[in-house]
Amino acid sequence: MPMEPEFVNLTPENLANEHLSCIIRVKKPHPGVEAKRAWLADRLREGHVFRKLQVKDPVFIEYAPLETAWVPIVGDNYLYVYCLWAYGASKGKGYGRALMEYCLADAREQGKAGVCMLGSKKQKSWLSDQSFAKKFGFEAVDATDDGYELLALSFDGTVPTFTPRAKAQRIERDELTIYYDFQCPYVPGHIATVQRYCEENGVPLTLIQVDSLQAAKDLPCVFNNWAVFYKGKFETVNLLDTAYLKRILKK
């Protein structure tokens, strides 16, 4: 019988040689993967966990202590889940459940108050499956007026919250404005797509790299690694392709 694939946690020692699961590249450099690798190199020292299955599919979980998670969410002694994916041929084999159970067990072992993640009343394509999380007992503990939710599984009755500034979901700037960091290896490619379209069509664009924990905690909107504003109003945490960008610009 073939051996069951194993789970591996990224460490400072193996980071350079392991693929990052969501974009399977090790031998050939990829700008998004290398940017993510550099971002992770600093985060791993802060208790950030990236656990993946050794297969050529996106099967991984990524989480961090909420205090050092680059999101505008505050709470005492929580873990924050950035991403949980089980895609491709490995979907439906219980790997997603195994990853979530690992995270919850890790949280309990560390004496955490609970685990939280970003969700939405209507599932967003670039957010982890919230209906899956709710099967473990996650529930909405905070929400924005436009339908984003903070999902949490509390072990002790305490709950985290969005920062007041994040819930405002407004900025003064009218032009297309995108906040981003390099937590997601797809970000550089989508930035290039947006830049190209805006240059070719004379669309004013402001790109703001979130380059520190403090900047992330002070963001004026919900954020997992990307956030889009247009005409001062928050639009989405979804990465943009050209079709989606056109729909936003028509507003």
C-alpha positions in Angstrom: 0.0 0.0 0.0 1.2 3.5 -0.7 2.3 5.5 2.3 -0.1 8.1 3.7 1.4 11.6 3.0 2.8 13.3 6.1 2.1 16.8 7.6 5.1 19.1 8.1 5.4 22.4 9.9 7.6 25.1 8.4 10.6 26.1 10.5 13.5 28.6 10.1 15.6 25.5 9.2 13.4 24.0 6.4 11.7 27.2 5.1 14.1 27.7 2.2 13.6 24.1 0.9 9.9 23.4 1.4 7.1 24.4 -1.0 4.5 26.8 0.4 1.5 24.7 -0.6 -0.7 27.4 -2.1 1.7 27.9 -5.0 3.8 24.8 -5.5 7.2 26.2 -6.4 10.6 25.3 -4.9 13.1 24.9 -7.7 12.1 27.9 -9.9 11.9 31.3 -8.2 8.4 32.8 -8.1 8.0 36.5 -6.9 5.0 35.8 -4.7 6.5 32.7 -3.2 9.8 34.4 -2.4 8.0 37.4 -0.9 5.9 35.1 1.2 9.0 33.2 2.3 10.7 36.4 3.4 7.5 37.5 5.3 7.3 34.1 7.0 11.0 34.1 8.0 10.2 37.0 10.4 6.8 35.6 11.5 7.9 32.1 12.5 9.9 33.7 15.4 6.6 35.2 16.6 4.8 31.8 17.0 3.3 31.8 13.5 2.5 28.3 12.4 2.4 27.0 8.8 1.4 23.3 8.7 1.0 21.6 5.3 0.5 18.2 3.8 3.4 16.9 1.7 1.4 16.7 -1.5 1.2 18.8 -4.7 -2.1 20.3 -3.7 -3.0 23.3 -1.5 -3.5 21.5 1.8 -2.4 23.6 4.8 -3.3 25.8 7.7 -1.7 29.0 8.7 -2.3 30.7 12.1 -0.6 32.9 14.6 -1.1 34.4 18.1 -3.7 37.2 17.6 -1.3 39.7 19.3 1.2 39.3 16.5 -1.3 38.5 13.6 -1.3 41.1 10.9 -5.0 41.8 11.1 -7.1 44.7 12.7 -8.5 42.4 15.4 -7.8 42.6 19.1 -8.4 40.1 21.8 -6.6 38.5 24.8 -4.7 35.2 24.3 -6.3 34.0 21.1 -5.0 32.3 18.0 -5.9 33.8 14.6 -6.4 31.5 11.5 -5.3 33.3 8.3 -5.9 30.3 5.9 -7.2 26.8 6.0 -7.4 25.0 2.6 -7.7 21.5 1.3 -8.0 21.6 -2.4 -7.5 19.5 -5.5 -7.2 15.7 -5.4 -6.7 15.9 -1.6 -10.1 17.5 -1.0 -12.6 15.4 0.9 -10.1 13.1 2.6 -10.3 14.5 6.1 -7.1 16.6 5.8 -8.9 19.9 6.5 -10.4 18.4 9.6 -7.0 17.1 10.7 -5.5 20.6 10.2 -8.3 22.3 12.2 -8.1 19.8 15.0 -4.3 20.3 15.1 -4.8 24.1 15.5 -7.5 23.7 18.2 -5.3 21.2 20.1 -2.3 23.5 19.9 -4.5 26.4 21.2 -5.6 24.4 24.2 -2.1 23.1 24.9 -0.8 26.7 24.9 -3.6 27.7 27.3 -5.2 30.0 24.8 -8.6 31.5 25.3 -9.8 30.4 21.9 -9.3 30.6 18.1 -10.7 33.1 15.6 -10.8 33.9 11.9 -12.3 36.3 9.4 -15.6 35.3 7.9 -18.6 36.9 6.1 -22.3 36.5 6.0 -21.8 35.6 2.3 -18.8 33.3 1.7 -15.9 35.2 0.0 -13.8 33.3 -2.5 -10.5 34.3 -0.8 -11.6 33.5 2.7 -11.5 30.0 4.3 -14.7 28.1 4.4 -16.7 29.4 7.3 -19.4 26.8 7.1 -16.6 24.2 7.8 -15.4 26.3 10.7 -18.9 26.5 12.2 -19.0 22.7 12.4 -16.3 23.0 15.0 -18.3 25.5 17.0 -17.0 28.8 15.6 -19.7 31.5 15.7 -19.9 35.2 14.8 -18.8 37.4 17.7 -18.5 40.7 15.9 -19.5 42.1 12.5 -19.2 45.1 10.2 -22.2 46.9 8.7 -21.4 45.4 5.3 -21.5 41.8 6.3 -18.0 40.7 7.3 -17.9 38.7 10.5 -15.3 37.8 13.1 -15.8 34.1 13.8 -14.5 32.7 17.1 -14.4 29.4 19.1 -14.0 30.6 22.7 -12.7 28.2 25.3 -13.3 30.5 28.3 -16.2 32.8 27.3 -14.1 35.8 26.3 -14.2 37.0 22.6 -12.0 39.1 20.3 -13.3 42.1 18.4 -12.6 44.1 15.3 -10.9 47.4 16.1 -13.3 50.4 15.9 -11.3 51.8 13.0 -11.6 48.5 11.1 -15.4 48.5 11.5 -15.6 52.0 9.9 -14.7 50.6 6.4 -14.2 54.2 5.1 -11.2 56.3 4.0 -10.9 59.9 2.8 -9.2 59.0 -0.5 -11.6 58.6 -3.6 -9.3 56.8 -6.0 -9.0 53.1 -6.2 -6.9 52.2 -3.1 -5.5 48.8 -2.2 -3.9 47.8 1.1 -1.8 44.6 0.9 0.9 42.6 2.5 2.9 39.6 1.4 1.2 37.0 3.6 -0.4 35.6 0.4 1.9 34.5 -2.4 -0.8 35.4 -5.0 -0.7 39.1 -4.0 2.2 40.3 -6.3 0.6 38.8 -9.4 -2.7 40.5 -8.7 -1.0 43.8 -7.9 0.7 43.6 -11.4 -2.7 42.8 -13.0 -4.4 45.8 -11.3 -1.4 48.2 -12.1 -1.4 47.2 -15.8 -5.1 47.7 -16.2 -5.0 51.1 -14.4 -2.1 52.3 -16.4 -3.7 51.3 -19.7 -7.0 52.9 -18.8 -5.9 56.0 -17.0 -7.4 54.9 -13.7 -5.8 56.6 -10.6 -4.4 54.0 -8.2 -2.9 54.1 -4.8 -1.2 51.0 -3.4 -0.4 50.9 0.3 1.9 48.1 1.5 1.1 47.1 5.1 4.7 46.6 6.3 4.4 46.2 10.0 2.2 44.8 12.8 1.3 48.3 13.9 0.1 49.3 10.4 -2.0 46.1 10.2 -3.6 46.7 13.6 -4.4 50.3 12.6 -6.1 49.5 9.2 -9.4 51.2 8.3 -11.1 48.0 7.3 -11.2 44.2 7.7 -8.1 42.6 6.2 -6.6 39.1 5.8 -3.8 40.2 3.5 -5.6 42.5 0.9 -8.3 45.2 1.0 -9.8 47.3 -1.7 -11.4 50.8 -1.5 -13.1 52.8 -4.2 -14.7 56.3 -3.8 -13.8 56.1 -0.1 -15.8 53.0 0.5 -14.5 49.5 1.3 -15.2 47.0 -1.4 -13.7 43.6 -0.7 -11.0 41.4 0.8 -11.0 39.3 -2.5 -8.0 39.5 -4.8 -9.0 41.3 -8.0 -8.9 40.0 -11.5 -9.7 42.3 -14.4 -13.4 41.4 -14.6 -13.9 42.1 -10.9 -11.9 45.3 -11.1 -14.1 46.5 -13.9 -17.2 45.8 -11.9 -15.9 47.9 -9.0 -14.9 50.8 -11.3 -18.4 51.0 -12.8 -19.8 52.0 -9.4 
